[in-house]
Amino acid sequence: MIDATLFAQLKNYDTPTICNALEIVDPGRRLTGFTVRPLLCPFPHLAPIVGYAKTATIRATHAHQLDPKAQREQRIAYYEYVAGLPAPGVMVIQDLDGPHAGFGAFWGEVMSAVHKGLGLAGVVTDGAIRDIDQWAPGFQVLAGSIAPSHAHVHLHDFGTEVRVAGMLARSGDLVHADRHGAVTIPAAVARQIPAACDLLARREAVILDLARAPGFTVAKLREALARQDEIH
């Protein structure tokens, strides 16, 4: 787990900036660790969220194979997992229905309220959501689709490795997400992220200040690029 100060710092950056910073501190992450397919964000005005991955898988195209008693026991065990450490959590849920992913919505008014109440910051899923107007306020969501019915949607498993929109996540991974998508941050480099973000901001400012000023030319851009390379 990371300390509260670093946790708060990471919330100050949008997810694209986090991805850029990871390219500096962990170059091998340029092609992995983030969502690569578009996800819907009904609440784009919400601030970025940071939390530890709580993973699960769902299905909706066929009925639950467990009997009612076993289903309830599974659900209680799931909620205990969700509410446990490390915290705060970000739910990362994979829909296992393949080409029919999103057939039924696991997430809506009740589930968003329950998970927010248990201390989670939001959810990243390739499955469907519904009840947008009744959604728990401030609970961020990135979803594969919006659907009206829950069909046979049910919990399949939890605490396992999942892949959502191309992003591989394991239980306990540090996750950063906003309207653009989500990315996992390796614990080994998390403390280097703020400094890398600061470096990026200083490098970008050299070009942005000129580009936004009157009289911008290719010659000025060439000069800015040279100055940018000198910033470390």
C-alpha atoms as one frame of an Amber mdcrd trajectory, in Angstrom:
protein
   0.000   0.000   0.000   1.123   3.572  -0.671   0.928   6.394   1.858  -1.908
   8.914   1.996   0.215  11.782   0.657   1.151   9.921  -2.517  -2.426   8.684
  -2.884  -3.680  12.284  -2.836  -1.000  13.383  -5.303  -1.994  10.742  -7.837
  -5.567  12.049  -7.830  -4.305  15.405  -9.100  -3.384  13.985 -12.502  -5.626
  12.747 -15.282  -5.152   9.204 -16.542  -3.393  10.175 -19.815  -0.782  12.041
 -17.757  -0.295   8.959 -15.574   0.236   6.884 -18.720   2.786   9.417 -19.983
   4.605   9.324 -16.661   4.729   5.535 -16.724   6.450   5.721 -20.111   9.263
   7.616 -18.368   9.633   5.597 -15.155   8.797   2.191 -16.662   9.342   2.255
 -20.471   8.178  -1.335 -20.853   4.667  -0.182 -19.937   4.201   1.709 -23.198
   2.248  -1.206 -24.705   0.531  -2.708 -21.687  -1.322  -2.037 -18.448  -4.095
   0.269 -19.686  -7.506   0.053 -21.363  -7.243   0.020 -25.149 -10.922  -0.085
 -26.122 -13.385   2.761 -25.522 -15.510   2.625 -22.384 -18.568   4.762 -21.633
 -18.275   7.353 -18.868 -21.702   8.792 -17.930 -20.123  11.166 -15.411 -17.140
  12.742 -17.201 -17.083  15.708 -14.798 -15.957  13.532 -11.866 -12.356  13.792
 -10.727  -9.885  10.965 -11.367 -10.123   8.026  -8.990  -7.322   5.968  -7.462
  -7.730   2.705  -5.597  -6.760  -0.908  -5.213  -8.316  -3.339  -7.657 -11.149
  -5.495  -6.389 -11.609  -7.972  -9.214 -14.583 -10.087 -10.241 -16.187 -11.802
 -13.225 -19.855 -11.943 -14.212 -22.186 -13.698 -16.661 -25.690 -12.792 -17.842
 -26.723 -15.055 -20.724 -27.609 -18.064 -18.559 -28.912 -18.625 -15.043 -26.659
 -19.021 -12.027 -25.597 -22.649 -11.586 -25.453 -22.393  -7.786 -28.554 -23.033
  -5.679 -30.095 -20.025  -3.847 -28.321 -20.743  -0.556 -24.929 -21.080  -2.236
 -25.609 -17.931  -4.268 -26.235 -15.938  -1.079 -23.101 -17.302   0.563 -21.081
 -16.412  -2.522 -22.497 -12.878  -2.560 -21.742 -12.303   1.142 -18.197 -13.568
   0.655 -17.895 -11.202  -2.305 -19.036  -8.205  -0.260 -16.599  -9.108   2.511
 -13.836  -9.161  -0.099 -14.946  -5.809  -1.528 -14.996  -4.163   1.897 -11.653
  -5.620   2.991  -8.123  -4.300   2.752  -6.398  -2.831   0.895  -8.639   0.201
   0.691 -10.020   2.252  -0.904 -10.931  -0.067  -3.724 -11.811   0.303  -7.387
 -13.976  -2.489  -8.769 -12.623  -4.076 -11.963 -15.203  -6.504 -13.384 -14.903
  -8.611 -16.522 -18.018  -9.803 -18.354 -17.360 -13.400 -19.474 -20.163 -13.527
 -22.063 -17.710 -12.833 -24.886 -19.459 -11.361 -27.948 -22.594 -11.014 -25.804
 -20.849  -9.027 -23.055 -23.256  -6.441 -21.704 -26.322  -8.631 -22.312 -27.417
  -7.935 -18.737 -26.470  -5.088 -16.387 -24.815  -6.058 -13.104 -24.517  -2.399
 -12.121 -27.337   0.037 -11.385 -28.896   2.070  -8.594 -28.550  -0.603  -5.899
 -25.099  -1.962  -6.739 -23.559   1.493  -7.122 -24.995   2.522  -3.734 -23.833
  -0.679  -2.035 -20.290  -0.486  -3.386 -19.977   3.218  -2.619 -21.227   2.504
   0.883 -18.561  -0.159   1.291 -15.892   2.430   0.522 -15.164   1.942  -3.176
 -14.340   4.884  -5.433 -15.785   3.498  -8.659 -15.951   0.646 -11.150 -14.259
  -0.249 -14.434 -16.107  -2.924 -16.409 -16.622  -4.148 -19.947 -20.132  -5.168
 -18.919 -23.322  -3.122 -18.922 -24.736  -0.576 -16.486 -28.186   0.976 -16.060
 -30.147   3.388 -13.792 -27.940   6.307 -14.788 -30.217   8.902 -13.178 -30.359
   6.936  -9.922 -26.657   6.123  -9.797 -24.831   6.719  -6.503 -23.551  10.340
  -6.591 -19.798  10.653  -6.946 -19.277   6.967  -7.723 -17.278   6.900 -10.968
 -17.925   4.323 -13.673 -16.368   3.244 -16.949 -18.520   0.649 -18.697 -18.716
  -1.315 -21.908 -22.365  -0.453 -22.558 -25.692   0.707 -21.168 -28.566  -1.803
 -21.091 -32.101  -1.823 -19.616 -32.288  -5.377 -18.199 -30.184  -7.428 -15.830
 -31.189 -10.661 -17.662 -29.534 -13.567 -15.788 -26.587 -11.486 -14.636 -24.750
 -13.046 -11.722 -21.403 -13.125 -10.037 -19.152 -15.852 -11.445 -16.009 -15.417
  -9.367 -13.973 -12.764  -7.564 -10.407 -12.044  -6.503  -9.059 -13.486  -9.754
  -7.018 -12.019 -12.596  -9.275 -10.181 -15.058  -8.930  -8.369 -18.362 -11.206
  -5.393 -19.041 -11.031  -3.515 -22.341  -7.499  -4.854 -22.785  -6.282  -3.924
 -19.294  -5.021  -6.832 -17.203  -5.699  -6.393 -13.494  -4.993  -8.516 -10.451
  -6.568  -8.152  -7.051  -4.716  -5.422  -5.141  -3.222  -3.666  -8.189  -3.186
   0.116  -7.921  -5.680   1.506 -10.460  -6.036   5.059 -11.784  -9.088   5.958
 -13.878 -11.004   8.889 -15.315 -13.182   9.675 -18.347 -10.360   8.613 -20.706
  -9.922   5.065 -19.387  -7.955   3.219 -16.735  -4.382   2.139 -16.062  -2.652
   0.041 -13.420   0.363   1.528 -11.647   3.099  -0.900 -10.532   3.806  -0.455
  -6.831   7.550  -0.402  -7.522   7.321   2.850  -9.506   4.337   4.579  -7.874
   6.517   6.979  -5.863   8.253   8.148  -9.036   5.023   9.195 -10.753   4.615
  12.745  -9.301   8.165  13.753 -10.272   7.662  12.347 -13.763   4.370  14.256
 -14.113   6.128  17.461 -13.044   8.853  16.878 -15.628   6.262  16.322 -18.347
   4.398  19.499 -17.398   7.582  21.579 -17.590   8.521  20.106 -20.961   5.055
  20.625 -22.407   4.858  24.206 -21.102   7.774  25.233 -23.328   5.805  24.320
 -26.443   2.321  25.214 -25.227   3.291  28.743 -24.181   4.648  29.483 -27.641
   1.903  27.678 -29.557  -0.794  29.649 -27.742   0.904  33.000 -28.216   0.508
  35.252 -31.287   3.080  34.863 -34.031   3.797  31.181 -33.578   6.003  29.805
 -36.373   7.874  26.647 -37.297  11.101  28.436 -36.411   9.807  29.094 -32.896
   8.647  25.500 -32.667  12.127  24.289 -33.617  13.593  26.475 -30.874  11.046
  25.178 -28.352  11.801  21.559 -29.198  15.483  22.177 -28.605  14.753  23.813
 -25.244  12.423  20.982 -24.335  15.203  18.426 -24.743  17.277  20.333 -22.190
  14.668  20.021 -19.440  15.411  17.184 -17.030
